[in-house]
């Protein structure tokens, strides 16, 4: 048994700097644009191994096994989702049905800003609620590219839009993880998050359109933005506070989409925005496919319905695969667990990260049947057969997809290897303790701790599991509400989703803009920081200032 060391140099500052080296290395390499993402991930992993072994005294065998365990969990389930979503997308493109779907969206509105609201915000929130784990960015990025958006716009805007729904993603998995880590009531935690994120569910659609079209372009369609954001926010609050955390995103996204489409039947902007390039320097705009001018009326209604069926099939499978009932049934059929020899229960968390020493388990649950990616693969096969692909043609197309996304899969595995190593070595806990030592300002930095957790792990669920216990312990020591600060971890975490390395790789893969992960990171990084700080300010108000303090769940 090896116990984690959180202050190996006897100086909180030096230890924190050492802990930050792997993450900073990764971000700098990606942002430079001079190192391909898969090499950046592998180089940062090598740096993390050196820091964990030399500085944090982790036994080399434990460190290597932790990295290999992370790489395995990188492919299952994250890489498995991406591979199969791109497979379905390529099938619809090859058949020509994706182009028909593009025309049908144009039939709702030709305005690119409104298309962005429908696809990136509303449609993406549905997939976040149903499955999470990279699915919404993969789907919306591919759809926006098909609609003619530039690669940078499709990737970056999909990432910005996939923020406010994240805390309730995969049928409330982040809240369930938070409850397990803190021992607090999941309904109360979900309700508290539902008194934080609705503010940002209104703000994010405005932010999204501002990032795309500039302030003037945003103001021109403010009524539609308000309809989509407000209906989502109100439903998000009501579902989380009076029903529970499981169906929040699914119901909110459907209500928001229905209200926005209904509103667009009676209102259209006076100026139609047809450009698909960002209102910033867009190095990908020259490769932008020309937007289709054909109106939806030119397509037969039957063909339009037919073109949407593959995505309807995907939605149904994603929803079913996300339910607890199905997961329990599937895992009852086949779900072998493989303890990682030489790692399982051999690394131990110690106070103040936990109340008492606790070993870190390392069990790979091969829940293949219940993986969201497996549901997506079956959806793609069913859709492919519906599109009249032969079984041999499907196998051939799958092999081609695997070749196309090979570097992205390597990158995702490398990212998860890095994140898992930081968890088992205690590197991430050292960074977390730096945030926890901020005293009166802790509510602000507690939200940023959640942001850091998602940026490191790529998952709000993982961040909640990682830092949830620390949030509860620290808040109780400072006389703050543990419900408030535990929820702040999840609410702040959602803003880190757009900069975590695996999400950026998913976005670049979905848009086919390989090798430009640095450009995507540079575009979204500032948005992520500012939005996370705004969450921190809200948490400060809820901690200390009336009437915001009255919003805290007791």
C-alpha positions, -999 to 999 in steps of 0.1 A, spaced: 0 0 0 14 34 -10 -1 65 5 -4 96 -17 18 126 -9 2 160 -15 31 182 -4 63 164 -15 85 195 -13 73 208 21 61 239 3 25 242 -9 37 266 -37 65 244 -50 43 213 -48 14 230 -67 38 242 -94 51 206 -98 16 192 -99 7 217 -126 36 208 -150 18 179 -168 -14 198 -175 4 230 -185 26 209 -208 -4 194 -225 -22 227 -229 9 245 -242 17 218 -268 -19 217 -280 -23 254 -281 10 259 -300 -5 242 -331 30 229 -338 26 194 -322 -1 170 -334 -26 162 -306 -17 126 -303 19 134 -299 10 162 -274 -10 137 -253 18 111 -253 45 137 -244 24 152 -216 18 116 -203 56 110 -203 60 143 -183 33 132 -159 50 98 -153 82 116 -145 65 140 -121 45 113 -104 75 90 -99 102 115 -91 84 144 -73 54 126 -58 72 94 -49 47 71 -67 62 36 -73 70 32 -110 50 1 -113 19 17 -99 24 48 -122 27 27 -154 -3 6 -145 -24 36 -137 -15 51 -171 -24 19 -189 -57 16 -170 -65 52 -181 -57 44 -217 -81 14 -216 -109 36 -201 -101 62 -228 -112 38 -255 -141 23 -235 -164 42 -233 -152 76 -248 -134 65 -280 -161 38 -285 -187 66 -287 -168 87 -311 -160 59 -335 -196 48 -338 -211 83 -341 -187 91 -369 -196 58 -385 -233 67 -386 -225 102 -399 -204 89 -427 -232 65 -437 -257 93 -440 -233 114 -460 -224 86 -484 -261 79 -490 -269 116 -496 -294 118 -468 -274 142 -448 -277 168 -475 -315 163 -475 -315 168 -437 -296 201 -442 -323 213 -466 -350 204 -440 -333 225 -413 -331 253 -438 -369 250 -442 -373 260 -406 -349 289 -410 -322 300 -434 -306 321 -407 -273 305 -395 -277 319 -360 -310 303 -355 -297 270 -370 -270 272 -344 -295 276 -316 -315 246 -328 -286 223 -334 -258 232 -310 -279 243 -280 -313 224 -282 -304 193 -301 -270 190 -283 -287 193 -249 -309 163 -258 -279 141 -265 -261 154 -234 -291 144 -213 -295 110 -230 -259 98 -232 -233 125 -225 -196 115 -226 -188 134 -259 -219 124 -278 -234 159 -281 -203 175 -295 -197 146 -319 -232 148 -333 -237 186 -334 -202 192 -347 -209 168 -376 -243 183 -383 -231 219 -383 -203 209 -407 -228 194 -430 -249 226 -428 -219 245 -442 -204 260 -410 -166 263 -411 -147 237 -391 -136 261 -364 -172 274 -360 -187 239 -359 -162 226 -334 -158 257 -312 -194 266 -310 -205 230 -303 -181 231 -273 -195 264 -260 -231 252 -263 -224 220 -245 -220 236 -210 -252 244 -192 -267 209 -197 -236 190 -186 -244 187 -149 -274 166 -157 -258 146 -186 -263 109 -191 -295 109 -171 -280 127 -141 -248 107 -138 -228 137 -125 -253 142 -97 -252 105 -88 -214 106 -87 -215 137 -66 -239 121 -41 -217 90 -39 -186 110 -32 -202 133 -6 -228 111 10 -253 139 5 -289 136 -8 -288 134 -46 -322 151 -49 -310 181 -28 -277 183 -48 -296 182 -81 -320 209 -68 -291 231 -58 -275 228 -91 -309 236 -106 -307 269 -87 -274 278 -102 -273 266 -138 -306 281 -150 -289 316 -149 -264 302 -174 -289 283 -194 -303 318 -203 -268 333 -207 -251 306 -228 -274 309 -259 -267 347 -260 -230 340 -255 -230 314 -282 -245 337 -308 -223 366 -297 -192 344 -302 -205 334 -337 -220 366 -351 -208 394 -328 -229 417 -306 -249 432 -334 -257 398 -349 -268 386 -315 -291 416 -308 -309 411 -341 -323 377 -329 -325 384 -292 -362 373 -290 -355 339 -304 -324 335 -281 -345 344 -251 -372 319 -260 -348 290 -263 -327 299 -232 -356 309 -209 -377 279 -217 -347 256 -212 -338 274 -179 -374 273 -165 -378 236 -173 -344 229 -160 -353 245 -126 -387 229 -124 -375 194 -133 -344 195 -110 -364 209 -80 -396 190 -83 -389 158 -102 -352 148 -98 -319 150 -117 -324 122 -142 -346 136 -170 -337 173 -166 -318 178 -199 -341 156 -220 -373 174 -210 -357 208 -210 -342 203 -245 -374 191 -260 -394 220 -245 -368 245 -257 -367 231 -292 -405 229 -295 -409 265 -282 -382 278 -305 -396 261 -336 -431 273 -327 -418 309 -322 -401 308 -356 -434 301 -373 -446 336 -362 -413 355 -361 -382 357 -383 -354 382 -381 -355 412 -403 -319 405 -415 -311 369 -425 -276 359 -415 -262 336 -442 -224 336 -434 -211 305 -417 -177 319 -407 -170 332 -372 -168 370 -365 -132 364 -355 -101 354 -375 -113 320 -389 -84 301 -405 -108 273 -415 -133 295 -434 -115 289 -467 -123 252 -465 -160 259 -458 -184 240 -480 -208 264 -498 -242 267 -481 -270 250 -499 -295 274 -514 -322 247 -521 -353 253 -499 -369 224 -481 -400 228 -503 -380 214 -532 -376 181 -514 -404 156 -511 -418 153 -476 -412 116 -476 -375 121 -484 -371 146 -456 -387 123 -431 -366 95 -444 -334 115 -440 -341 122 -404 -349 86 -395 -312 76 -389 -309 104 -363 -343 95 -348 -330 59 -345 -298 72 -328 -319 93 -304 -341 63 -294 -311 41 -288 -292 68 -269 -322 73 -246 -328 36 -240 -291 30 -233 -290 58 -208 -318 45 -186 -310 28 -153 -334 0 -161 -317 -9 -193 -282 -6 -179 -291 -29 -150 -306 -55 -174 -277 -53 -198 -251 -55 -170 -269 -85 -156 -264 -103 -189 -227 -94 -194 -205 -72 -172 -173 -88 -161 -151 -69 -138 -113 -70 -141 -93 -58 -111 -61 -43 -123 -34 -64 -107 -6 -43 -91 -29 -12 -89 -62 -21 -74 -64 -9 -38 -26 -2 -37 -27 36 -39 -43 53 -8 -60 87 -5 -53 103 29 -66 134 48 -73 162 41 -86 149 7 -107 123 26 -119 121 62 -99 89 68 -74 69 46 -92 52 17 -76 29 -9 -82 37 -46 -99 8 -64 -89 0 -99 -115 -23 -115 -122 -22 -152 -159 -29 -157 -163 -43 -192 -200 -34 -193 -199 -37 -231 -236 -42 -236 -245 -11 -217 -219 12 -231 -235 42 -249 -211 35 -278 -226 0 -282 -261 15 -285 -248 40 -310 -232 11 -330 -264 -8 -331 -283 24 -341 -258 29 -369 -263 -7 -381 -301 -5 -380 -299 29 -398 -275 15 -423 -297 -14 -431 -327 10 -434 -306 30 -458 -301 -2 -478 -264 -8 -472 -254 -44 -475 -237 -61 -445 -204 -61 -465 -207 -24 -473 -213 -17 -436 -182 -36 -426 -162 -18 -453 -175 16 -441 -167 8 -405 -131 -1 -414 -128 32 -433 -141 51 -403 -117 34 -379 -88 45 -402 -101 81 -404 -103 85 -366 -72 64 -356 -52 94 -344 -81 108 -325 -86 75 -307 -49 75 -298 -52 110 -285 -83 102 -263 -65 72 -248 -35 94 -241 -56 121 -224 -74 96 -202 -41 79 -193 -28 113 -182 -60 121 -162 -61 87 -145 -24 89 -136 -29 123 -120 -58 108 -99 -39 78 -86 -7 98 -80 -24 125 -60 -13 152 -84 -48 164 -90 -55 165 -52 -25 188 -47 -40 212 -72 -73 209 -55 -58 217 -21 -44 249 -35 -79 260 -43 -92 249 -9 -68 271 10 -84 304 -2 -106 310 30 -133 336 25 -129 334 -13 -134 296 -12 -169 298 -28 -154 314 -58 -125 291 -60 -146 261 -51 -164 266 -84 -131 269 -102 -120 237 -85 -149 219 -103 -137 236 -135 -102 223 -130 -115 188 -123 -134 186 -156 -105 202 -175 -83 174 -161 -106 145 -164 -129 154 -192 -160 145 -172 -182 164 -148 -190 130 -132 -153 123 -127 -147 158 -113 -175 153 -88 -161 120 -77 -126 134 -75 -133 167 -56 -168 161 -41 -154 149 -8 -129 177 -6 -157 202 -12 -178 189 16 -149 187 41 -136 222 33 -171 238 33 -179 223 67 -146 236 81 -153 271 68 -190 271 80 -204 270 45 -232 249 33 -219 215 20 -249 213 -3 -240 246 -19 -203 239 -23 -208 203 -36 -232 216 -61 -208 244 -70 -183 217 -80 -207 204 -106 -219 238 -118 -184 252 -121 -173 220 -138 -196 224 -168 -175 254 -180 -144 233 -181 -160 209 -205 -152 230 -235 -114 230 -228 -108 194 -217 -85 178 -242 -107 148 -250 -137 171 -259 -115 192 -282 -103 160 -299 -139 148 -302 -148 182 -318 -119 181 -343 -128 145 -352 -164 152 -357 -156 182 -380 -128 164 -399 -105 192 -389 -76 169 -378 -44 185 -365 -61 218 -356 -69 211 -319 -47 240 -309 -69 264 -329 -100 251 -312 -84 254 -278 -73 289 -284 -108 299 -295 -127 284 -265 -102 289 -237 -112 325 -229 -149 317 -230 -143 289 -206 -123 310 -181 -148 339 -181 -179 317 -178 -163 297 -149 -155 330 -131 -191 341 -135 -202 308 -119 -178 315 -91 -193 350 -86 -228 335 -84 -216 310 -58 -201 338 -37 -234 356 -38 -253 324 -28 -228 319 1 -229 354 15 -254 379 0 -291 380 6 -314 373 -13 -291 348 -31 -285 330 3 -322 322 4 -317 300 -27 -295 275 -9 -311 242 -4 -312 232 33 
